Amino acid sequence: MAASNARVFEVTRQLQHPRATVWKAWSERDRMEKWWGPKGCKVRALRFEFRPGGFFHYSMETPGASPMWGRFNFLEISAPARIVWLNSFANQDCGMARAPFSDKCPLEILNVVTFSDTAEGTTQFLRAEPFGASEDEMKFFEDLCSSGNLAQGFGGTFDQLTDHLNGA
């Protein structure tokens, strides 16, 4: 996990499954609910419209805490190679909301995930960067990257993807 620019986060994950299988994990509502989000959270899809202009609106529920919501606004879908979306925290009605942990967290993050075939399975590459962010929000994102918090969060999420793909 490395980035050449501190304002961009990149992570590559090698998956021991065919690209079609990995694509299904990203493109089907019931599968996304099984692996997306922080470890320890139960994710429930409230809306899943896997098409450009569509939304994945979800709740994240952790025992003993109030639910949080997030959303993807899908911009581009090129099966089975690429998904582009704006990710943000949300309210329960799918409107954008500030992150519950900081008002300096960017409102939206532009994410691009690509999938390519390898002899061993699939390479998944994700690139994330703030979208329409203020200078304070950019600095907050840089700090998330340099502290390892973003890498840890995506690492846990992608560990759950691997477990899901492995049938756990």
Number of C-alpha atoms within 10 A of each C-alpha: 12 13 12 8 10 16 18 17 23 21 18 17 16 16 21 16 17 17 20 15 14 22 19 16 21 19 19 13 18 14 15 21 18 17 24 24 23 19 16 12 16 18 23 18 17 16 15 18 16 20 16 15 13 16 21 21 26 28 24 20 18 15 9 6 8 8 15 18 25 23 26 26 22 20 18 16 18 11 13 17 15 17 23 21 24 20 24 24 25 22 18 16 10 21 13 17 17 16 17 11 7 10 13 17 23 25 21 23 21 19 21 19 19 19 24 15 16 14 8 11 17 22 21 21 17 20 17 19 22 23 16 13 17 14 11 13 20 21 17 19 24 19 15 18 20 15 11 11 12 18 18 14 14 18 18 18 18 22 16 19 23 20 13 17 18 11 7 9
